[in-house]
Amino acid sequence: METTETTYDVKVYKNLTYKGARKTTHTVRWVVAGKRWREPFGTVALAEGFRSELISATGKGEAFVIATGLPVSHRSKAAAMSWYKFAVE
């Protein structure tokens, strides 16, 4: 079984809005164990939805994976299983 480093040191910041000539981008920003993460979205609703998921995970006391910057609950079942184990099963 592989071990994944997790942390509870998470800060979620206010969304940034960039108004370009062709497109407006809404970016969610957060920090996990000192590493900055950003995720751009095309609409305010998508950005706020993702940001609220991050805030909800911190409110529930959920750990975040340092390597991905996402809560442990966001890991897919495929990522939890190695390709070899999948092939054997």
PDB file of N, CA, C and O in Angstrom, chain B, residues numbered from 101:
ATOM      1  N   MET B 101       0.844  -1.180   0.000  1.00  0.00           N
ATOM      2  CA  MET B 101       0.000   0.000   0.000  1.00  0.00           C
ATOM      3  C   MET B 101       0.888   1.242   0.000  1.00  0.00           C
ATOM      4  O   MET B 101       1.821   1.343   0.797  1.00  0.00           O
ATOM      5  N   GLU B 102       0.598   2.179  -0.888  1.00  0.00           N
ATOM      6  CA  GLU B 102       1.445   3.359  -0.973  1.00  0.00           C
ATOM      7  C   GLU B 102       0.984   4.409   0.031  1.00  0.00           C
ATOM      8  O   GLU B 102      -0.207   4.543   0.314  1.00  0.00           O
ATOM      9  N   THR B 103       1.944   5.142   0.556  1.00  0.00           N
ATOM     10  CA  THR B 103       1.622   6.188   1.518  1.00  0.00           C
ATOM     11  C   THR B 103       1.605   7.533   0.810  1.00  0.00           C
ATOM     12  O   THR B 103       2.413   7.789  -0.083  1.00  0.00           O
ATOM     13  N   THR B 104       0.690   8.372   1.212  1.00  0.00           N
ATOM     14  CA  THR B 104       0.560   9.693   0.629  1.00  0.00           C
ATOM     15  C   THR B 104       0.691  10.713   1.734  1.00  0.00           C
ATOM     16  O   THR B 104       0.036  10.610   2.771  1.00  0.00           O
ATOM     17  N   GLU B 105       1.536  11.695   1.511  1.00  0.00           N
ATOM     18  CA  GLU B 105       1.699  12.740   2.504  1.00  0.00           C
ATOM     19  C   GLU B 105       0.505  13.677   2.469  1.00  0.00           C
ATOM     20  O   GLU B 105       0.116  14.173   1.411  1.00  0.00           O
ATOM     21  N   THR B 106      -0.068  13.913   3.641  1.00  0.00           N
ATOM     22  CA  THR B 106      -1.205  14.814   3.752  1.00  0.00           C
ATOM     23  C   THR B 106      -0.920  15.865   4.814  1.00  0.00           C
ATOM     24  O   THR B 106      -0.019  15.717   5.639  1.00  0.00           O
ATOM     25  N   THR B 107      -1.711  16.926   4.770  1.00  0.00           N
ATOM     26  CA  THR B 107      -1.563  18.000   5.735  1.00  0.00           C
ATOM     27  C   THR B 107      -2.914  18.665   5.980  1.00  0.00           C
ATOM     28  O   THR B 107      -3.850  18.536   5.191  1.00  0.00           O
ATOM     29  N   TYR B 108      -2.978  19.372   7.090  1.00  0.00           N
ATOM     30  CA  TYR B 108      -4.160  20.167   7.415  1.00  0.00           C
ATOM     31  C   TYR B 108      -3.857  21.658   7.296  1.00  0.00           C
ATOM     32  O   TYR B 108      -4.708  22.497   7.593  1.00  0.00           O
ATOM     33  N   ASP B 109      -2.633  21.984   6.857  1.00  0.00           N
ATOM     34  CA  ASP B 109      -2.200  23.367   6.690  1.00  0.00           C
ATOM     35  C   ASP B 109      -2.684  23.883   5.336  1.00  0.00           C
ATOM     36  O   ASP B 109      -1.974  23.786   4.335  1.00  0.00           O
ATOM     37  N   VAL B 110      -3.905  24.435   5.315  1.00  0.00           N
ATOM     38  CA  VAL B 110      -4.542  24.869   4.071  1.00  0.00           C
ATOM     39  C   VAL B 110      -5.113  26.268   4.251  1.00  0.00           C
ATOM     40  O   VAL B 110      -5.724  26.574   5.275  1.00  0.00           O
ATOM     41  N   LYS B 111      -4.909  27.110   3.248  1.00  0.00           N
ATOM     42  CA  LYS B 111      -5.512  28.446   3.221  1.00  0.00           C
ATOM     43  C   LYS B 111      -6.140  28.645   1.857  1.00  0.00           C
ATOM     44  O   LYS B 111      -5.493  28.423   0.833  1.00  0.00           O
ATOM     45  N   VAL B 112      -7.410  29.065   1.836  1.00  0.00           N
ATOM     46  CA  VAL B 112      -8.114  29.324   0.585  1.00  0.00           C
ATOM     47  C   VAL B 112      -8.306  30.830   0.470  1.00  0.00           C
ATOM     48  O   VAL B 112      -8.797  31.476   1.395  1.00  0.00           O
ATOM     49  N   TYR B 113      -7.913  31.382  -0.674  1.00  0.00           N
ATOM     50  CA  TYR B 113      -7.986  32.820  -0.887  1.00  0.00           C
ATOM     51  C   TYR B 113      -9.179  33.222  -1.744  1.00  0.00           C
ATOM     52  O   TYR B 113      -9.882  32.378  -2.299  1.00  0.00           O
ATOM     53  N   LYS B 114      -9.386  34.522  -1.838  1.00  0.00           N
ATOM     54  CA  LYS B 114     -10.444  35.086  -2.670  1.00  0.00           C
ATOM     55  C   LYS B 114     -10.137  34.804  -4.144  1.00  0.00           C
ATOM     56  O   LYS B 114      -8.972  34.787  -4.544  1.00  0.00           O
ATOM     57  N   ASN B 115     -11.164  34.585  -4.940  1.00  0.00           N
ATOM     58  CA  ASN B 115     -10.978  34.318  -6.364  1.00  0.00           C
ATOM     59  C   ASN B 115     -10.476  35.559  -7.088  1.00  0.00           C
ATOM     60  O   ASN B 115     -10.814  36.686  -6.725  1.00  0.00           O
ATOM     61  N   LEU B 116      -9.665  35.336  -8.117  1.00  0.00           N
ATOM     62  CA  LEU B 116      -9.205  36.415  -8.985  1.00  0.00           C
ATOM     63  C   LEU B 116      -9.998  36.395 -10.275  1.00  0.00           C
ATOM     64  O   LEU B 116     -10.331  35.325 -10.783  1.00  0.00           O
ATOM     65  N   THR B 117     -10.306  37.572 -10.812  1.00  0.00           N
ATOM     66  CA  THR B 117     -10.990  37.666 -12.090  1.00  0.00           C
ATOM     67  C   THR B 117     -10.089  38.412 -13.059  1.00  0.00           C
ATOM     68  O   THR B 117      -9.643  39.523 -12.774  1.00  0.00           O
ATOM     69  N   TYR B 118      -9.821  37.792 -14.217  1.00  0.00           N
ATOM     70  CA  TYR B 118      -9.011  38.411 -15.247  1.00  0.00           C
ATOM     71  C   TYR B 118      -9.897  38.646 -16.456  1.00  0.00           C
ATOM     72  O   TYR B 118     -10.446  37.704 -17.028  1.00  0.00           O
ATOM     73  N   LYS B 119     -10.036  39.917 -16.847  1.00  0.00           N
ATOM     74  CA  LYS B 119     -10.850  40.257 -18.013  1.00  0.00           C
ATOM     75  C   LYS B 119      -9.932  40.521 -19.184  1.00  0.00           C
ATOM     76  O   LYS B 119      -9.333  41.591 -19.294  1.00  0.00           O
ATOM     77  N   GLY B 120      -9.828  39.536 -20.059  1.00  0.00           N
ATOM     78  CA  GLY B 120      -8.998  39.660 -21.255  1.00  0.00           C
ATOM     79  C   GLY B 120      -9.811  40.220 -22.405  1.00  0.00           C
ATOM     80  O   GLY B 120     -10.999  40.502 -22.253  1.00  0.00           O
ATOM     81  N   ALA B 121      -9.181  40.381 -23.543  1.00  0.00           N
ATOM     82  CA  ALA B 121      -9.854  40.913 -24.724  1.00  0.00           C
ATOM     83  C   ALA B 121     -10.907  39.945 -25.262  1.00  0.00           C
ATOM     84  O   ALA B 121     -11.947  40.369 -25.764  1.00  0.00           O
ATOM     85  N   ARG B 122     -10.634  38.647 -25.157  1.00  0.00           N
ATOM     86  CA  ARG B 122     -11.558  37.653 -25.708  1.00  0.00           C
ATOM     87  C   ARG B 122     -12.338  36.891 -24.645  1.00  0.00           C
ATOM     88  O   ARG B 122     -13.444  36.416 -24.904  1.00  0.00           O
ATOM     89  N   LYS B 123     -11.772  36.774 -23.466  1.00  0.00           N
ATOM     90  CA  LYS B 123     -12.354  35.868 -22.485  1.00  0.00           C
ATOM     91  C   LYS B 123     -12.083  36.365 -21.069  1.00  0.00           C
ATOM     92  O   LYS B 123     -11.054  36.988 -20.807  1.00  0.00           O
ATOM     93  N   THR B 124     -13.005  36.087 -20.170  1.00  0.00           N
ATOM     94  CA  THR B 124     -12.816  36.381 -18.754  1.00  0.00           C
ATOM     95  C   THR B 124     -12.551  35.071 -18.029  1.00  0.00           C
ATOM     96  O   THR B 124     -13.273  34.092 -18.213  1.00  0.00           O
ATOM     97  N   THR B 125     -11.511  35.059 -17.202  1.00  0.00           N
ATOM     98  CA  THR B 125     -11.132  33.862 -16.458  1.00  0.00           C
ATOM     99  C   THR B 125     -11.252  34.137 -14.973  1.00  0.00           C
ATOM    100  O   THR B 125     -10.845  35.194 -14.491  1.00  0.00           O
ATOM    101  N   HIS B 126     -11.816  33.173 -14.247  1.00  0.00           N
ATOM    102  CA  HIS B 126     -11.968  33.249 -12.795  1.00  0.00           C
ATOM    103  C   HIS B 126     -11.068  32.168 -12.194  1.00  0.00           C
ATOM    104  O   HIS B 126     -11.229  30.982 -12.481  1.00  0.00           O
ATOM    105  N   THR B 127     -10.128  32.590 -11.365  1.00  0.00           N
ATOM    106  CA  THR B 127      -9.118  31.671 -10.839  1.00  0.00           C
ATOM    107  C   THR B 127      -9.284  31.488  -9.335  1.00  0.00           C
ATOM    108  O   THR B 127      -9.358  32.457  -8.579  1.00  0.00           O
ATOM    109  N   VAL B 128      -9.340  30.225  -8.918  1.00  0.00           N
ATOM    110  CA  VAL B 128      -9.383  29.877  -7.499  1.00  0.00           C
ATOM    111  C   VAL B 128      -7.949  29.685  -7.046  1.00  0.00           C
ATOM    112  O   VAL B 128      -7.169  29.001  -7.710  1.00  0.00           O
ATOM    113  N   ARG B 129      -7.595  30.291  -5.910  1.00  0.00           N
ATOM    114  CA  ARG B 129      -6.232  30.196  -5.386  1.00  0.00           C
ATOM    115  C   ARG B 129      -6.262  29.638  -3.976  1.00  0.00           C
ATOM    116  O   ARG B 129      -7.112  30.014  -3.170  1.00  0.00           O
ATOM    117  N   TRP B 130      -5.321  28.728  -3.676  1.00  0.00           N
ATOM    118  CA  TRP B 130      -5.207  28.185  -2.330  1.00  0.00           C
ATOM    119  C   TRP B 130      -3.772  27.722  -2.098  1.00  0.00           C
ATOM    120  O   TRP B 130      -3.014  27.522  -3.047  1.00  0.00           O
ATOM    121  N   VAL B 131      -3.409  27.554  -0.832  1.00  0.00           N
ATOM    122  CA  VAL B 131      -2.068  27.132  -0.446  1.00  0.00           C
ATOM    123  C   VAL B 131      -2.192  25.889   0.422  1.00  0.00           C
ATOM    124  O   VAL B 131      -2.988  25.854   1.361  1.00  0.00           O
ATOM    125  N   VAL B 132      -1.395  24.863   0.101  1.00  0.00           N
ATOM    126  CA  VAL B 132      -1.353  23.622   0.882  1.00  0.00           C
ATOM    127  C   VAL B 132       0.089  23.400   1.313  1.00  0.00           C
ATOM    128  O   VAL B 132       0.970  23.182   0.480  1.00  0.00           O
ATOM    129  N   ALA B 133       0.319  23.455   2.606  1.00  0.00           N
ATOM    130  CA  ALA B 133       1.655  23.253   3.187  1.00  0.00           C
ATOM    131  C   ALA B 133       2.691  24.159   2.534  1.00  0.00           C
ATOM    132  O   ALA B 133       3.810  23.727   2.258  1.00  0.00           O
ATOM    133  N   GLY B 134       2.323  25.409   2.288  1.00  0.00           N
ATOM    134  CA  GLY B 134       3.255  26.380   1.731  1.00  0.00           C
ATOM    135  C   GLY B 134       3.362  26.381   0.219  1.00  0.00           C
ATOM    136  O   GLY B 134       4.028  27.256  -0.336  1.00  0.00           O
ATOM    137  N   LYS B 135       2.728  25.431  -0.479  1.00  0.00           N
ATOM    138  CA  LYS B 135       2.769  25.381  -1.934  1.00  0.00           C
ATOM    139  C   LYS B 135       1.505  26.016  -2.504  1.00  0.00           C
ATOM    140  O   LYS B 135       0.389  25.673  -2.114  1.00  0.00           O
ATOM    141  N   ARG B 136       1.705  26.953  -3.440  1.00  0.00           N
ATOM    142  CA  ARG B 136       0.570  27.664  -4.039  1.00  0.00           C
ATOM    143  C   ARG B 136      -0.057  26.848  -5.158  1.00  0.00           C
ATOM    144  O   ARG B 136       0.632  26.204  -5.949  1.00  0.00           O
ATOM    145  N   TRP B 137      -1.385  26.894  -5.202  1.00  0.00           N
ATOM    146  CA  TRP B 137      -2.144  26.199  -6.242  1.00  0.00           C
ATOM    147  C   TRP B 137      -3.123  27.181  -6.863  1.00  0.00           C
ATOM    148  O   TRP B 137      -3.618  28.083  -6.188  1.00  0.00           O
ATOM    149  N   ARG B 138      -3.401  27.006  -8.155  1.00  0.00           N
ATOM    150  CA  ARG B 138      -4.347  27.849  -8.891  1.00  0.00           C
ATOM    151  C   ARG B 138      -5.142  26.961  -9.832  1.00  0.00           C
ATOM    152  O   ARG B 138      -4.602  26.015 -10.407  1.00  0.00           O
ATOM    153  N   GLU B 139      -6.416  27.262  -9.988  1.00  0.00           N
ATOM    154  CA  GLU B 139      -7.254  26.519 -10.925  1.00  0.00           C
ATOM    155  C   GLU B 139      -8.156  27.521 -11.646  1.00  0.00           C
ATOM    156  O   GLU B 139      -9.017  28.133 -11.013  1.00  0.00           O
ATOM    157  N   PRO B 140      -7.975  27.702 -12.959  1.00  0.00           N
ATOM    158  CA  PRO B 140      -8.806  28.653 -13.705  1.00  0.00           C
ATOM    159  C   PRO B 140     -10.132  28.031 -14.146  1.00  0.00           C
ATOM    160  O   PRO B 140     -10.209  26.841 -14.452  1.00  0.00           O
ATOM    161  N   PHE B 141     -11.170  28.867 -14.170  1.00  0.00           N
ATOM    162  CA  PHE B 141     -12.499  28.442 -14.610  1.00  0.00           C
ATOM    163  C   PHE B 141     -13.076  29.492 -15.551  1.00  0.00           C
ATOM    164  O   PHE B 141     -12.691  30.660 -15.493  1.00  0.00           O
ATOM    165  N   GLY B 142     -13.986  29.084 -16.406  1.00  0.00           N
ATOM    166  CA  GLY B 142     -14.592  29.982 -17.379  1.00  0.00           C
ATOM    167  C   GLY B 142     -15.746  30.800 -16.840  1.00  0.00           C
ATOM    168  O   GLY B 142     -16.086  31.837 -17.409  1.00  0.00           O
ATOM    169  N   THR B 143     -16.358  30.350 -15.747  1.00  0.00           N
ATOM    170  CA  THR B 143     -17.496  31.082 -15.179  1.00  0.00           C
ATOM    171  C   THR B 143     -17.312  31.282 -13.682  1.00  0.00           C
ATOM    172  O   THR B 143     -16.579  30.548 -13.020  1.00  0.00           O
ATOM    173  N   VAL B 144     -17.996  32.293 -13.172  1.00  0.00           N
ATOM    174  CA  VAL B 144     -17.953  32.579 -11.738  1.00  0.00           C
ATOM    175  C   VAL B 144     -18.543  31.408 -10.960  1.00  0.00           C
ATOM    176  O   VAL B 144     -18.018  31.026  -9.914  1.00  0.00           O
ATOM    177  N   ALA B 145     -19.631  30.840 -11.469  1.00  0.00           N
ATOM    178  CA  ALA B 145     -20.312  29.754 -10.765  1.00  0.00           C
ATOM    179  C   ALA B 145     -19.404  28.535 -10.586  1.00  0.00           C
ATOM    180  O   ALA B 145     -19.373  27.937  -9.511  1.00  0.00           O
ATOM    181  N   LEU B 146     -18.675  28.170 -11.625  1.00  0.00           N
ATOM    182  CA  LEU B 146     -17.766  27.022 -11.519  1.00  0.00           C
ATOM    183  C   LEU B 146     -16.644  27.309 -10.531  1.00  0.00           C
ATOM    184  O   LEU B 146     -16.282  26.448  -9.730  1.00  0.00           O
ATOM    185  N   ALA B 147     -16.095  28.514 -10.586  1.00  0.00           N
ATOM    186  CA  ALA B 147     -15.005  28.880  -9.668  1.00  0.00           C
ATOM    187  C   ALA B 147     -15.499  28.888  -8.225  1.00  0.00           C
ATOM    188  O   ALA B 147     -14.830  28.352  -7.342  1.00  0.00           O
ATOM    189  N   GLU B 148     -16.648  29.480  -7.978  1.00  0.00           N
ATOM    190  CA  GLU B 148     -17.197  29.531  -6.609  1.00  0.00           C
ATOM    191  C   GLU B 148     -17.557  28.144  -6.108  1.00  0.00           C
ATOM    192  O   GLU B 148     -17.394  27.854  -4.923  1.00  0.00           O
ATOM    193  N   GLY B 149     -18.048  27.281  -6.996  1.00  0.00           N
ATOM    194  CA  GLY B 149     -18.378  25.911  -6.610  1.00  0.00           C
ATOM    195  C   GLY B 149     -17.149  25.144  -6.162  1.00  0.00           C
ATOM    196  O   GLY B 149     -17.174  24.456  -5.141  1.00  0.00           O
ATOM    197  N   PHE B 150     -16.067  25.265  -6.931  1.00  0.00           N
ATOM    198  CA  PHE B 150     -14.826  24.580  -6.570  1.00  0.00           C
ATOM    199  C   PHE B 150     -14.252  25.150  -5.282  1.00  0.00           C
ATOM    200  O   PHE B 150     -13.799  24.402  -4.415  1.00  0.00           O
ATOM    201  N   ARG B 151     -14.271  26.469  -5.156  1.00  0.00           N
ATOM    202  CA  ARG B 151     -13.755  27.128  -3.944  1.00  0.00           C
ATOM    203  C   ARG B 151     -14.557  26.686  -2.722  1.00  0.00           C
ATOM    204  O   ARG B 151     -13.986  26.445  -1.658  1.00  0.00           O
ATOM    205  N   SER B 152     -15.879  26.579  -2.870  1.00  0.00           N
ATOM    206  CA  SER B 152     -16.701  26.164  -1.731  1.00  0.00           C
ATOM    207  C   SER B 152     -16.427  24.711  -1.341  1.00  0.00           C
ATOM    208  O   SER B 152     -16.539  24.357  -0.168  1.00  0.00           O
ATOM    209  N   GLU B 153     -16.065  23.856  -2.323  1.00  0.00           N
ATOM    210  CA  GLU B 153     -15.672  22.473  -2.004  1.00  0.00           C
ATOM    211  C   GLU B 153     -14.400  22.457  -1.165  1.00  0.00           C
ATOM    212  O   GLU B 153     -14.288  21.685  -0.213  1.00  0.00           O
ATOM    213  N   LEU B 154     -13.438  23.317  -1.522  1.00  0.00           N
ATOM    214  CA  LEU B 154     -12.194  23.393  -0.752  1.00  0.00           C
ATOM    215  C   LEU B 154     -12.464  23.881   0.663  1.00  0.00           C
ATOM    216  O   LEU B 154     -11.939  23.326   1.628  1.00  0.00           O
ATOM    217  N   ILE B 155     -13.288  24.925   0.785  1.00  0.00           N
ATOM    218  CA  ILE B 155     -13.605  25.469   2.107  1.00  0.00           C
ATOM    219  C   ILE B 155     -14.387  24.463   2.934  1.00  0.00           C
ATOM    220  O   ILE B 155     -14.163  24.337   4.138  1.00  0.00           O
ATOM    221  N   SER B 156     -15.298  23.750   2.296  1.00  0.00           N
ATOM    222  CA  SER B 156     -16.081  22.728   2.988  1.00  0.00           C
ATOM    223  C   SER B 156     -15.176  21.615   3.513  1.00  0.00           C
ATOM    224  O   SER B 156     -15.367  21.133   4.630  1.00  0.00           O
ATOM    225  N   ALA B 157     -14.197  21.210   2.716  1.00  0.00           N
ATOM    226  CA  ALA B 157     -13.270  20.155   3.144  1.00  0.00           C
ATOM    227  C   ALA B 157     -12.449  20.617   4.344  1.00  0.00           C
ATOM    228  O   ALA B 157     -12.212  19.838   5.267  1.00  0.00           O
ATOM    229  N   THR B 158     -12.014  21.872   4.340  1.00  0.00           N
ATOM    230  CA  THR B 158     -11.257  22.365   5.495  1.00  0.00           C
ATOM    231  C   THR B 158     -12.157  22.460   6.714  1.00  0.00           C
ATOM    232  O   THR B 158     -11.714  22.198   7.832  1.00  0.00           O
ATOM    233  N   GLY B 159     -13.413  22.833   6.514  1.00  0.00           N
ATOM    234  CA  GLY B 159     -14.361  22.924   7.623  1.00  0.00           C
ATOM    235  C   GLY B 159     -14.673  21.576   8.249  1.00  0.00           C
ATOM    236  O   GLY B 159     -14.933  21.487   9.449  1.00  0.00           O
ATOM    237  N   LYS B 160     -14.647  20.524   7.432  1.00  0.00           N
ATOM    238  CA  LYS B 160     -14.898  19.170   7.939  1.00  0.00           C
ATOM    239  C   LYS B 160     -13.662  18.568   8.602  1.00  0.00           C
ATOM    240  O   LYS B 160     -13.728  17.484   9.181  1.00  0.00           O
ATOM    241  N   GLY B 161     -12.536  19.275   8.514  1.00  0.00           N
ATOM    242  CA  GLY B 161     -11.302  18.759   9.092  1.00  0.00           C
ATOM    243  C   GLY B 161     -10.649  17.711   8.231  1.00  0.00           C
ATOM    244  O   GLY B 161      -9.952  16.831   8.736  1.00  0.00           O
ATOM    245  N   GLU B 162     -10.868  17.795   6.930  1.00  0.00           N
ATOM    246  CA  GLU B 162     -10.336  16.811   5.998  1.00  0.00           C
ATOM    247  C   GLU B 162      -8.886  17.144   5.642  1.00  0.00           C
ATOM    248  O   GLU B 162      -8.533  18.314   5.498  1.00  0.00           O
ATOM    249  N   ALA B 163      -8.069  16.136   5.502  1.00  0.00           N
ATOM    250  CA  ALA B 163      -6.672  16.331   5.122  1.00  0.00           C
ATOM    251  C   ALA B 163      -6.576  16.616   3.622  1.00  0.00           C
ATOM    252  O   ALA B 163      -7.425  16.189   2.840  1.00  0.00           O
ATOM    253  N   PHE B 164      -5.525  17.344   3.237  1.00  0.00           N
ATOM    254  CA  PHE B 164      -5.249  17.631   1.836  1.00  0.00           C
ATOM    255  C   PHE B 164      -3.980  16.910   1.431  1.00  0.00           C
ATOM    256  O   PHE B 164      -3.034  16.827   2.214  1.00  0.00           O
ATOM    257  N   VAL B 165      -3.951  16.389   0.213  1.00  0.00           N
ATOM    258  CA  VAL B 165      -2.773  15.704  -0.313  1.00  0.00           C
ATOM    259  C   VAL B 165      -1.792  16.777  -0.787  1.00  0.00           C
ATOM    260  O   VAL B 165      -2.148  17.629  -1.601  1.00  0.00           O
ATOM    261  N   ILE B 166      -0.578  16.737  -0.287  1.00  0.00           N
ATOM    262  CA  ILE B 166       0.414  17.765  -0.607  1.00  0.00           C
ATOM    263  C   ILE B 166       0.780  17.733  -2.098  1.00  0.00           C
ATOM    264  O   ILE B 166       0.967  18.787  -2.706  1.00  0.00           O
ATOM    265  N   ALA B 167       0.883  16.558  -2.681  1.00  0.00           N
ATOM    266  CA  ALA B 167       1.313  16.426  -4.075  1.00  0.00           C
ATOM    267  C   ALA B 167       0.305  16.985  -5.073  1.00  0.00           C
ATOM    268  O   ALA B 167       0.694  17.482  -6.130  1.00  0.00           O
ATOM    269  N   THR B 168      -0.997  16.911  -4.747  1.00  0.00           N
ATOM    270  CA  THR B 168      -2.017  17.376  -5.681  1.00  0.00           C
ATOM    271  C   THR B 168      -2.668  18.682  -5.246  1.00  0.00           C
ATOM    272  O   THR B 168      -3.230  19.400  -6.073  1.00  0.00           O
ATOM    273  N   GLY B 169      -2.598  18.996  -3.959  1.00  0.00           N
ATOM    274  CA  GLY B 169      -3.237  20.203  -3.455  1.00  0.00           C
ATOM    275  C   GLY B 169      -4.722  20.054  -3.237  1.00  0.00           C
ATOM    276  O   GLY B 169      -5.399  21.032  -2.921  1.00  0.00           O
ATOM    277  N   LEU B 170      -5.243  18.860  -3.398  1.00  0.00           N
ATOM    278  CA  LEU B 170      -6.685  18.615  -3.273  1.00  0.00           C
ATOM    279  C   LEU B 170      -7.002  17.828  -2.007  1.00  0.00           C
ATOM    280  O   LEU B 170      -6.132  17.155  -1.455  1.00  0.00           O
ATOM    281  N   PRO B 171      -8.254  17.916  -1.547  1.00  0.00           N
ATOM    282  CA  PRO B 171      -8.648  17.117  -0.376  1.00  0.00           C
ATOM    283  C   PRO B 171      -8.550  15.622  -0.668  1.00  0.00           C
ATOM    284  O   PRO B 171      -8.621  15.198  -1.821  1.00  0.00           O
ATOM    285  N   VAL B 172      -8.389  14.847   0.369  1.00  0.00           N
ATOM    286  CA  VAL B 172      -8.281  13.392   0.227  1.00  0.00           C
ATOM    287  C   VAL B 172      -9.528  12.824  -0.459  1.00  0.00           C
ATOM    288  O   VAL B 172      -9.418  11.863  -1.220  1.00  0.00           O
ATOM    289  N   SER B 173     -10.689  13.386  -0.211  1.00  0.00           N
ATOM    290  CA  SER B 173     -11.931  12.882  -0.811  1.00  0.00           C
ATOM    291  C   SER B 173     -11.980  13.097  -2.322  1.00  0.00           C
ATOM    292  O   SER B 173     -12.807  12.474  -2.988  1.00  0.00           O
ATOM    293  N   HIS B 174     -11.132  13.949  -2.886  1.00  0.00           N
ATOM    294  CA  HIS B 174     -11.126  14.197  -4.325  1.00  0.00           C
ATOM    295  C   HIS B 174     -10.311  13.180  -5.104  1.00  0.00           C
ATOM    296  O   HIS B 174     -10.322  13.187  -6.334  1.00  0.00           O
ATOM    297  N   ARG B 175      -9.603  12.302  -4.395  1.00  0.00           N
ATOM    298  CA  ARG B 175      -8.835  11.272  -5.095  1.00  0.00           C
ATOM    299  C   ARG B 175      -9.787  10.287  -5.739  1.00  0.00           C
ATOM    300  O   ARG B 175     -10.756   9.846  -5.121  1.00  0.00           O
ATOM    301  N   SER B 176      -9.507   9.950  -6.972  1.00  0.00           N
ATOM    302  CA  SER B 176     -10.339   8.956  -7.643  1.00  0.00           C
ATOM    303  C   SER B 176      -9.901   7.561  -7.198  1.00  0.00           C
ATOM    304  O   SER B 176      -8.785   7.375  -6.712  1.00  0.00           O
ATOM    305  N   LYS B 177     -10.773   6.604  -7.366  1.00  0.00           N
ATOM    306  CA  LYS B 177     -10.441   5.238  -7.015  1.00  0.00           C
ATOM    307  C   LYS B 177      -9.336   4.709  -7.933  1.00  0.00           C
ATOM    308  O   LYS B 177      -8.549   3.853  -7.526  1.00  0.00           O
ATOM    309  N   ALA B 178      -9.275   5.210  -9.157  1.00  0.00           N
ATOM    310  CA  ALA B 178      -8.231   4.790 -10.088  1.00  0.00           C
ATOM    311  C   ALA B 178      -6.860   5.243  -9.600  1.00  0.00           C
ATOM    312  O   ALA B 178      -5.876   4.522  -9.766  1.00  0.00           O
ATOM    313  N   ALA B 179      -6.785   6.416  -9.006  1.00  0.00           N
ATOM    314  CA  ALA B 179      -5.504   6.927  -8.511  1.00  0.00           C
ATOM    315  C   ALA B 179      -5.054   6.157  -7.269  1.00  0.00           C
ATOM    316  O   ALA B 179      -3.858   6.077  -6.990  1.00  0.00           O
ATOM    317  N   ALA B 180      -5.990   5.600  -6.533  1.00  0.00           N
ATOM    318  CA  ALA B 180      -5.654   4.876  -5.312  1.00  0.00           C
ATOM    319  C   ALA B 180      -5.090   3.487  -5.607  1.00  0.00           C
ATOM    320  O   ALA B 180      -4.447   2.887  -4.746  1.00  0.00           O
ATOM    321  N   MET B 181      -5.326   2.965  -6.824  1.00  0.00           N
ATOM    322  CA  MET B 181      -4.893   1.621  -7.185  1.00  0.00           C
ATOM    323  C   MET B 181      -3.793   1.700  -8.234  1.00  0.00           C
ATOM    324  O   MET B 181      -3.911   2.446  -9.205  1.00  0.00           O
ATOM    325  N   SER B 182      -2.739   0.943  -8.045  1.00  0.00           N
ATOM    326  CA  SER B 182      -1.655   0.925  -9.024  1.00  0.00           C
ATOM    327  C   SER B 182      -2.105   0.172 -10.278  1.00  0.00           C
ATOM    328  O   SER B 182      -3.044  -0.623 -10.234  1.00  0.00           O
ATOM    329  N   TRP B 183      -1.424   0.433 -11.388  1.00  0.00           N
ATOM    330  CA  TRP B 183      -1.794  -0.232 -12.635  1.00  0.00           C
ATOM    331  C   TRP B 183      -1.575  -1.731 -12.534  1.00  0.00           C
ATOM    332  O   TRP B 183      -2.325  -2.509 -13.123  1.00  0.00           O
ATOM    333  N   TYR B 184      -0.550  -2.146 -11.791  1.00  0.00           N
ATOM    334  CA  TYR B 184      -0.273  -3.575 -11.649  1.00  0.00           C
ATOM    335  C   TYR B 184      -1.390  -4.274 -10.881  1.00  0.00           C
ATOM    336  O   TYR B 184      -1.857  -5.343 -11.275  1.00  0.00           O
ATOM    337  N   LYS B 185      -1.808  -3.654  -9.780  1.00  0.00           N
ATOM    338  CA  LYS B 185      -2.870  -4.252  -8.988  1.00  0.00           C
ATOM    339  C   LYS B 185      -4.168  -4.324  -9.791  1.00  0.00           C
ATOM    340  O   LYS B 185      -4.917  -5.296  -9.695  1.00  0.00           O
ATOM    341  N   PHE B 186      -4.424  -3.277 -10.587  1.00  0.00           N
ATOM    342  CA  PHE B 186      -5.603  -3.259 -11.442  1.00  0.00           C
ATOM    343  C   PHE B 186      -5.549  -4.400 -12.456  1.00  0.00           C
ATOM    344  O   PHE B 186      -6.546  -5.088 -12.671  1.00  0.00           O
ATOM    345  N   ALA B 187      -4.389  -4.602 -13.077  1.00  0.00           N
ATOM    346  CA  ALA B 187      -4.234  -5.643 -14.086  1.00  0.00           C
ATOM    347  C   ALA B 187      -4.397  -7.036 -13.487  1.00  0.00           C
ATOM    348  O   ALA B 187      -4.957  -7.929 -14.124  1.00  0.00           O
ATOM    349  N   VAL B 188      -3.905  -7.223 -12.257  1.00  0.00           N
ATOM    350  CA  VAL B 188      -4.024  -8.525 -11.597  1.00  0.00           C
ATOM    351  C   VAL B 188      -5.477  -8.829 -11.272  1.00  0.00           C
ATOM    352  O   VAL B 188      -5.936  -9.959 -11.440  1.00  0.00           O
ATOM    353  N   GLU B 189      -6.199  -7.813 -10.805  1.00  0.00           N
ATOM    354  CA  GLU B 189      -7.597  -8.043 -10.450  1.00  0.00           C
ATOM    355  C   GLU B 189      -8.444  -8.205 -11.681  1.00  0.00           C
ATOM    356  O   GLU B 189      -9.653  -8.407 -11.576  1.00  0.00           O
TER     357      GLU B 189
END
